Amino acid sequence: MSIEELQDQVDQLLEEMDELQEVCDTLPQCDEDDGCATCETNKKIEALEEKIEALEEKIEGLMGEEEEE
């Protein structure tokens, strides 16, 4: 996969995460002290963050390979 394709995936995941975060602030469990721990939306956001981190690491790796050449 090219760097551009990976960056497009990151951008899509960031948009999806932003949408979920907007919803997250309006959920009833957000008023509870441990609301985030039981919130499915928050779990989805965390999973997206992990995917984004993994893709960014791949991008950095590919960029490092290009610099070596």
A tleap script that builds the chain and sets N, CA, C and O, in Angstrom:
source leaprc.protein.ff14SB
mol = sequence {
  NMET SER ILE GLU GLU LEU GLN ASP GLN VAL
  ASP GLN LEU LEU GLU GLU MET ASP GLU LEU
  GLN GLU VAL CYS ASP THR LEU PRO GLN CYS
  ASP GLU ASP ASP GLY CYS ALA THR CYS GLU
  THR ASN LYS LYS ILE GLU ALA LEU GLU GLU
  LYS ILE GLU ALA LEU GLU GLU LYS ILE GLU
  GLY LEU MET GLY GLU GLU GLU GLU CGLU
}
set mol.1.N position { 0.836 -1.187 0.000 }
set mol.1.CA position { 0.000 0.000 0.000 }
set mol.1.C position { 0.877 1.245 0.000 }
set mol.1.O position { 1.925 1.284 0.645 }
set mol.2.N position { 0.443 2.236 -0.715 }
set mol.2.CA position { 1.243 3.458 -0.793 }
set mol.2.C position { 0.969 4.363 0.408 }
set mol.2.O position { -0.013 4.197 1.130 }
set mol.3.N position { 1.851 5.301 0.589 }
set mol.3.CA position { 1.703 6.264 1.684 }
set mol.3.C position { 0.401 7.046 1.526 }
set mol.3.O position { -0.285 7.324 2.510 }
set mol.4.N position { 0.068 7.398 0.290 }
set mol.4.CA position { -1.158 8.168 0.046 }
set mol.4.C position { -2.392 7.375 0.444 }
set mol.4.O position { -3.320 7.924 1.040 }
set mol.5.N position { -2.410 6.087 0.117 }
set mol.5.CA position { -3.545 5.232 0.476 }
set mol.5.C position { -3.667 5.099 1.988 }
set mol.5.O position { -4.766 5.154 2.539 }
set mol.6.N position { -2.545 4.928 2.645 }
set mol.6.CA position { -2.557 4.838 4.106 }
set mol.6.C position { -3.041 6.141 4.725 }
set mol.6.O position { -3.814 6.124 5.683 }
set mol.7.N position { -2.590 7.269 4.184 }
set mol.7.CA position { -3.008 8.568 4.705 }
set mol.7.C position { -4.509 8.780 4.494 }
set mol.7.O position { -5.182 9.352 5.351 }
set mol.8.N position { -5.031 8.319 3.358 }
set mol.8.CA position { -6.471 8.400 3.108 }
set mol.8.C position { -7.244 7.594 4.150 }
set mol.8.O position { -8.285 8.037 4.636 }
set mol.9.N position { -6.737 6.417 4.490 }
set mol.9.CA position { -7.381 5.595 5.516 }
set mol.9.C position { -7.369 6.310 6.863 }
set mol.9.O position { -8.369 6.307 7.582 }
set mol.10.N position { -6.239 6.921 7.201 }
set mol.10.CA position { -6.132 7.665 8.459 }
set mol.10.C position { -7.158 8.794 8.471 }
set mol.10.O position { -7.854 8.990 9.468 }
set mol.11.N position { -7.254 9.534 7.373 }
set mol.11.CA position { -8.204 10.642 7.291 }
set mol.11.C position { -9.643 10.164 7.476 }
set mol.11.O position { -10.427 10.804 8.177 }
set mol.12.N position { -9.990 9.037 6.847 }
set mol.12.CA position { -11.340 8.492 6.984 }
set mol.12.C position { -11.618 8.089 8.426 }
set mol.12.O position { -12.701 8.350 8.951 }
set mol.13.N position { -10.636 7.450 9.067 }
set mol.13.CA position { -10.810 7.035 10.458 }
set mol.13.C position { -10.937 8.247 11.378 }
set mol.13.O position { -11.716 8.226 12.331 }
set mol.14.N position { -10.175 9.301 11.096 }
set mol.14.CA position { -10.276 10.517 11.901 }
set mol.14.C position { -11.660 11.150 11.779 }
set mol.14.O position { -12.222 11.621 12.768 }
set mol.15.N position { -12.207 11.160 10.562 }
set mol.15.CA position { -13.553 11.699 10.363 }
set mol.15.C position { -14.583 10.877 11.124 }
set mol.15.O position { -15.475 11.426 11.773 }
set mol.16.N position { -14.453 9.556 11.040 }
set mol.16.CA position { -15.378 8.672 11.744 }
set mol.16.C position { -15.275 8.890 13.253 }
set mol.16.O position { -16.284 8.918 13.958 }
set mol.17.N position { -14.042 9.044 13.738 }
set mol.17.CA position { -13.831 9.264 15.164 }
set mol.17.C position { -14.436 10.597 15.603 }
set mol.17.O position { -15.037 10.674 16.675 }
set mol.18.N position { -14.289 11.637 14.802 }
set mol.18.CA position { -14.872 12.939 15.121 }
set mol.18.C position { -16.388 12.844 15.248 }
set mol.18.O position { -16.981 13.414 16.164 }
set mol.19.N position { -17.008 12.118 14.320 }
set mol.19.CA position { -18.462 11.944 14.360 }
set mol.19.C position { -18.884 11.221 15.640 }
set mol.19.O position { -19.865 11.601 16.278 }
set mol.20.N position { -18.144 10.187 16.006 }
set mol.20.CA position { -18.465 9.442 17.222 }
set mol.20.C position { -18.273 10.313 18.463 }
set mol.20.O position { -19.060 10.228 19.406 }
set mol.21.N position { -17.240 11.144 18.469 }
set mol.21.CA position { -16.997 12.010 19.619 }
set mol.21.C position { -18.102 13.042 19.790 }
set mol.21.O position { -18.465 13.392 20.914 }
set mol.22.N position { -18.636 13.529 18.674 }
set mol.22.CA position { -19.751 14.470 18.757 }
set mol.22.C position { -20.957 13.808 19.408 }
set mol.22.O position { -21.627 14.421 20.238 }
set mol.23.N position { -21.238 12.566 19.040 }
set mol.23.CA position { -22.352 11.814 19.621 }
set mol.23.C position { -22.054 11.496 21.086 }
set mol.23.O position { -22.938 11.554 21.941 }
set mol.24.N position { -20.821 11.166 21.353 }
set mol.24.CA position { -20.410 10.730 22.683 }
set mol.24.C position { -20.759 11.768 23.748 }
set mol.24.O position { -21.191 11.403 24.841 }
set mol.25.N position { -20.582 13.026 23.454 }
set mol.25.CA position { -20.825 14.080 24.434 }
set mol.25.C position { -22.299 14.229 24.803 }
set mol.25.O position { -22.620 14.830 25.829 }
set mol.26.N position { -23.187 13.695 23.990 }
set mol.26.CA position { -24.614 13.879 24.226 }
set mol.26.C position { -25.284 12.650 24.843 }
set mol.26.O position { -26.485 12.680 25.113 }
set mol.27.N position { -24.545 11.590 25.066 }
set mol.27.CA position { -25.129 10.361 25.584 }
set mol.27.C position { -25.445 10.482 27.080 }
set mol.27.O position { -24.717 11.148 27.816 }
set mol.28.N position { -26.525 9.842 27.527 }
set mol.28.CA position { -26.927 9.945 28.935 }
set mol.28.C position { -25.868 9.432 29.913 }
set mol.28.O position { -25.711 9.994 30.997 }
set mol.29.N position { -25.140 8.371 29.546 }
set mol.29.CA position { -24.136 7.846 30.473 }
set mol.29.C position { -22.948 8.786 30.659 }
set mol.29.O position { -22.137 8.583 31.562 }
set mol.30.N position { -22.838 9.807 29.816 }
set mol.30.CA position { -21.746 10.773 29.970 }
set mol.30.C position { -21.907 11.594 31.250 }
set mol.30.O position { -20.940 12.180 31.736 }
set mol.31.N position { -23.113 11.636 31.790 }
set mol.31.CA position { -23.354 12.361 33.033 }
set mol.31.C position { -22.924 11.562 34.256 }
set mol.31.O position { -22.777 12.119 35.344 }
set mol.32.N position { -22.722 10.263 34.083 }
set mol.32.CA position { -22.311 9.403 35.188 }
set mol.32.C position { -20.798 9.458 35.365 }
set mol.32.O position { -20.061 9.744 34.421 }
set mol.33.N position { -20.346 9.182 36.584 }
set mol.33.CA position { -18.905 9.232 36.880 }
set mol.33.C position { -18.103 8.225 36.065 }
set mol.33.O position { -17.019 8.548 35.579 }
set mol.34.N position { -18.622 7.013 35.909 }
set mol.34.CA position { -17.902 5.973 35.166 }
set mol.34.C position { -18.523 5.736 33.796 }
set mol.34.O position { -18.421 4.639 33.246 }
set mol.35.N position { -19.157 6.746 33.253 }
set mol.35.CA position { -19.866 6.629 31.978 }
set mol.35.C position { -18.993 6.148 30.839 }
set mol.35.O position { -19.424 5.310 30.046 }
set mol.36.N position { -17.786 6.654 30.739 }
set mol.36.CA position { -16.898 6.269 29.633 }
set mol.36.C position { -16.500 4.793 29.708 }
set mol.36.O position { -16.294 4.147 28.681 }
set mol.37.N position { -16.395 4.272 30.919 }
set mol.37.CA position { -15.977 2.874 31.083 }
set mol.37.C position { -17.022 1.906 30.538 }
set mol.37.O position { -16.677 0.807 30.105 }
set mol.38.N position { -18.283 2.296 30.553 }
set mol.38.CA position { -19.352 1.409 30.102 }
set mol.38.C position { -19.914 1.797 28.741 }
set mol.38.O position { -20.842 1.154 28.251 }
set mol.39.N position { -19.375 2.821 28.135 }
set mol.39.CA position { -19.919 3.365 26.889 }
set mol.39.C position { -19.366 2.627 25.674 }
set mol.39.O position { -18.153 2.562 25.477 }
set mol.40.N position { -20.262 2.075 24.864 }
set mol.40.CA position { -19.843 1.380 23.642 }
set mol.40.C position { -19.238 2.354 22.627 }
set mol.40.O position { -18.297 2.007 21.913 }
set mol.41.N position { -19.774 3.555 22.569 }
set mol.41.CA position { -19.242 4.557 21.640 }
set mol.41.C position { -17.803 4.887 21.995 }
set mol.41.O position { -16.957 5.030 21.112 }
set mol.42.N position { -17.525 5.009 23.286 }
set mol.42.CA position { -16.164 5.299 23.724 }
set mol.42.C position { -15.218 4.155 23.358 }
set mol.42.O position { -14.065 4.391 22.999 }
set mol.43.N position { -15.708 2.918 23.449 }
set mol.43.CA position { -14.883 1.772 23.070 }
set mol.43.C position { -14.567 1.807 21.575 }
set mol.43.O position { -13.457 1.470 21.163 }
set mol.44.N position { -15.551 2.217 20.763 }
set mol.44.CA position { -15.326 2.337 19.322 }
set mol.44.C position { -14.281 3.412 19.035 }
set mol.44.O position { -13.428 3.235 18.166 }
set mol.45.N position { -14.348 4.526 19.766 }
set mol.45.CA position { -13.390 5.615 19.594 }
set mol.45.C position { -11.984 5.121 19.924 }
set mol.45.O position { -11.035 5.404 19.191 }
set mol.46.N position { -11.852 4.388 21.021 }
set mol.46.CA position { -10.540 3.860 21.408 }
set mol.46.C position { -9.992 2.901 20.353 }
set mol.46.O position { -8.796 2.911 20.061 }
set mol.47.N position { -10.872 2.070 19.783 }
set mol.47.CA position { -10.438 1.131 18.737 }
set mol.47.C position { -9.967 1.893 17.500 }
set mol.47.O position { -8.976 1.518 16.874 }
set mol.48.N position { -10.682 2.962 17.150 }
set mol.48.CA position { -10.272 3.784 16.006 }
set mol.48.C position { -8.920 4.438 16.267 }
set mol.48.O position { -8.080 4.515 15.370 }
set mol.49.N position { -8.709 4.910 17.498 }
set mol.49.CA position { -7.426 5.530 17.843 }
set mol.49.C position { -6.289 4.534 17.655 }
set mol.49.O position { -5.223 4.893 17.156 }
set mol.50.N position { -6.516 3.273 18.057 }
set mol.50.CA position { -5.483 2.248 17.897 }
set mol.50.C position { -5.192 1.989 16.418 }
set mol.50.O position { -4.033 1.847 16.028 }
set mol.51.N position { -6.246 1.927 15.596 }
set mol.51.CA position { -6.060 1.711 14.158 }
set mol.51.C position { -5.282 2.871 13.545 }
set mol.51.O position { -4.393 2.667 12.718 }
set mol.52.N position { -5.622 4.086 13.956 }
set mol.52.CA position { -4.942 5.274 13.431 }
set mol.52.C position { -3.463 5.228 13.788 }
set mol.52.O position { -2.605 5.503 12.949 }
set mol.53.N position { -3.168 4.878 15.043 }
set mol.53.CA position { -1.771 4.791 15.472 }
set mol.53.C position { -1.008 3.762 14.641 }
set mol.53.O position { 0.124 4.010 14.226 }
set mol.54.N position { -1.624 2.615 14.402 }
set mol.54.CA position { -0.966 1.559 13.625 }
set mol.54.C position { -0.692 2.023 12.200 }
set mol.54.O position { 0.387 1.778 11.659 }
set mol.55.N position { -1.674 2.698 11.588 }
set mol.55.CA position { -1.490 3.196 10.228 }
set mol.55.C position { -0.401 4.268 10.181 }
set mol.55.O position { 0.406 4.299 9.253 }
set mol.56.N position { -0.384 5.143 11.183 }
set mol.56.CA position { 0.646 6.189 11.208 }
set mol.56.C position { 2.032 5.597 11.364 }
set mol.56.O position { 2.997 6.115 10.801 }
set mol.57.N position { 2.141 4.509 12.127 }
set mol.57.CA position { 3.436 3.837 12.261 }
set mol.57.C position { 3.870 3.239 10.917 }
set mol.57.O position { 5.047 3.290 10.560 }
set mol.58.N position { 2.910 2.672 10.175 }
set mol.58.CA position { 3.227 2.131 8.845 }
set mol.58.C position { 3.703 3.250 7.924 }
set mol.58.O position { 4.668 3.084 7.178 }
set mol.59.N position { 3.023 4.383 7.985 }
set mol.59.CA position { 3.397 5.524 7.145 }
set mol.59.C position { 4.809 5.977 7.484 }
set mol.59.O position { 5.622 6.218 6.592 }
set mol.60.N position { 5.098 6.092 8.778 }
set mol.60.CA position { 6.445 6.503 9.194 }
set mol.60.C position { 7.490 5.499 8.705 }
set mol.60.O position { 8.572 5.883 8.260 }
set mol.61.N position { 7.157 4.215 8.793 }
set mol.61.CA position { 8.082 3.176 8.322 }
set mol.61.C position { 8.340 3.295 6.834 }
set mol.61.O position { 9.480 3.188 6.382 }
set mol.62.N position { 7.276 3.516 6.074 }
set mol.62.CA position { 7.433 3.663 4.623 }
set mol.62.C position { 8.219 4.930 4.279 }
set mol.62.O position { 9.032 4.928 3.355 }
set mol.63.N position { 7.980 5.989 5.011 }
set mol.63.CA position { 8.706 7.240 4.757 }
set mol.63.C position { 10.184 7.051 5.075 }
set mol.63.O position { 11.046 7.584 4.377 }
set mol.64.N position { 10.472 6.300 6.118 }
set mol.64.CA position { 11.862 6.010 6.478 }
set mol.64.C position { 12.557 5.199 5.410 }
set mol.64.O position { 13.734 5.419 5.125 }
set mol.65.N position { 11.829 4.251 4.809 }
set mol.65.CA position { 12.395 3.441 3.728 }
set mol.65.C position { 12.693 4.310 2.509 }
set mol.65.O position { 13.721 4.135 1.855 }
set mol.66.N position { 11.802 5.239 2.209 }
set mol.66.CA position { 12.022 6.118 1.048 }
set mol.66.C position { 13.224 7.017 1.245 }
set mol.66.O position { 13.962 7.291 0.298 }
set mol.67.N position { 13.429 7.487 2.494 }
set mol.67.CA position { 14.569 8.369 2.767 }
set mol.67.C position { 15.883 7.629 2.617 }
set mol.67.O position { 16.884 8.224 2.217 }
set mol.68.N position { 15.899 6.327 2.934 }
set mol.68.CA position { 17.115 5.532 2.842 }
set mol.68.C position { 17.545 5.313 1.400 }
set mol.68.O position { 18.734 5.157 1.121 }
set mol.69.N position { 16.589 5.300 0.489 }
set mol.69.CA position { 16.892 5.003 -0.921 }
set mol.69.C position { 17.594 6.122 -1.613 }
set mol.69.O position { 17.911 6.013 -2.798 }
savepdb mol mol.pdb
quit
